[in-house]
Amino acid sequence: MTLPEPQPRYTIDEYVRRELTSDEKHEFQDGEILAMSGGSPEHSLIIVNTSSAIHTRLRGKTCRNYESNLRIRIPSVRRYVYADGSIFCGPLEYDSEDTSRQSVTNPRVIIEVLSPTTEAYDRGEKFSHYRRLDSLIEYVLISQSEALVETYVRREAGAWLLTPFTGVDNVAKLRGVEIELPLKEIYAGVEFPPVKDHLPGNV
C-alpha cells in the first residue's frame, strides 16, 4: 500500500510572496495553499451587478465596497480568504503579518455568490471562520440558480438572524450598511437553469 505524499506546508510570508507573483488567486489554510476555481458566466455577472448596485447606493456614505481581489485575513486563525464582495466602513485595518499590505481584517459586510461546487463551503466552514471577525455585522449569500438572496445579521450572544429575499421583484435589505438592493438589479441579464420536472420515473 502506497501512502499519499504529505502536502508541503508554507509560512504566511511564503504565501504572501507567492500571491504577489501568481496569475491565480489562492486561499491560505493553516500552512496549506489552495487554488481557487473559476466561476460561471452567471456567477461573474451577478458579482458585477451586485457590486455596481452597492456602489451606487453607498455614494455619500462613509462605507465602500470592494470586489473579489481584496484578500481578507481571519486574525484569530492562520487563514486568508477571498470573498466575492465586501463592504468596509471607516479606515481599512491591515493584517500585521502581511508586509505587502494587501490583506485586511475589518469587513462590515461579506458577500458570496453561491455555486454548486462552493455552496456547502460558503454556508458551512467559510461562514464559521467569517464569524470570528469581530467587525462583521452581516453575511450575504446570493444564489445563481434562482432569484434568492439570504442575509445573516449578527445579533446578541453570537446568534445570527437569517432573512431570505425571494423573487426578482423582491428587495433585499442590507442592515449592516442600511441600503436596499432590488433583486432585479442583482439578476439583470442572468438566465436561470431550467427547472427539472419531478415526474414519476424521473431521477
Secondary structure, 3 states (H helix, E strand, C coil): CCCCCCCCCCCHHHHHHHHHHCCCCEEEECCEEEECCCCCHHHHHHHHHHHHHHHHHCCCCCEEEECCCCEEEECCCCEEEECCEEEEECCCCECCCCCCCCEECCCCEEEEECCCCCHHHHHCHHHHHHCCCCCCCEEEEECCCCCEEEEEEECHHHCEEEEEEECCCCEEEECCCCEEEEHHHHCCCCCCCCCCCCCCCCC
